[in-house]
Amino acid sequence: MMKQDTPINELRELLKARPDPNSLTLADRRGGMEQFVTSHPPAADVSFEQANLGGVECEWVYTPEARDDRVIYYTHGGGYIAGAPRTHRALIGELARGAKARVLAVDYRLAPENPFPAAVEDAVSVYEALTFHASGQQFAIAGDSAGGGLALSVLFCARDQRLPTCSAAVLFSPWTDLTCSGQSYVSQRRSDPIVHPQVVRMSAAQYLGDGDAKDPRASPVYGNFVELPPMLIQVGSCEVLLDDSLTLDRRARRAGVNVTLEVWPEMVHVWHGFTALLPEAKQALGRAGAYLQEQWDS
């Protein structure tokens, strides 16, 4: 057995003890994310308020450090088939703290009941309403995993529809290529205890329905990155989705986007959510928050 001498090794052992992800039903996956809230609660000083923007349910997240004039729009992960703002409260709360900003998290419709492009439609509706109500304020967009890809889709649509541009984007282990064709699907499949290639491909099929996996609104790596704001990408070196971030970095830079790519050694998919277990989770979120402050202050 691997010596459990670091928090990340201890986390890996815990993750290995879970049931085989390939055997889980959709209800199992959704239930697992709900249970995550119980075992990984947000800090006691994080508060929440329900809201509706653009006809879509959302949740405001506040910490004592939040400034009224700075807002982060957050799109959660979960493979487009699971998750909600409440399942990501610990992560969002620490991002809010680091950025000294309020966060609005969107509760977009999930597949397979509501396949692509339902999530994009909901996320863009909220973005449009938020930018209208937050006129004169500084705002940014952030997301993890599928939510990282969704955040990019929102930026594409906002640019094409001439909506206000946000100051920056922060993406945690983003899922940006639903063709699931990256080399890391092979090279990292034994090192990633969270993301399994077969499960990712199943999620992509459930989300896409009859949609095209190369539609930029579903797979942002195939999109046009011209005029997108500066972005920070954080990804773990052990992730199956590593190539999604590396390809995104190359293509965005080629289009002239100011990209900061951070590959964190030994980290797993969206390690940011394990704030109670991993020092690196709070470190990464603190770094992301500082990045946003730098963009707003520049």
Secondary structure, DSSP 8 states (H G I E B T S, - for coil): -----SHHHHHHHHHHTS--GGG--HHHHHHHHHHHHHHS---TT-EEEEEEETTEEEEEEE-TT-EEEEEEEEE--STTTS--GGGGHHHHHHHHHHHTEEEEEE----TTTS-TTHHHHHHHHHHHHHHHHTTTSEEEEEEETHHHHHHHHHHHHHHHTT----S-EEEES----TT---THHHHTTTT-SS--HHHHHHHHHHHHTTS-TT-TTT-GGGS--TT---EEEEEETT-TTHHHHHHHHHHHHHTT--EEEEEETT--TTGGG-TTT-HHHHHHHHHHHHHHHHHHH-
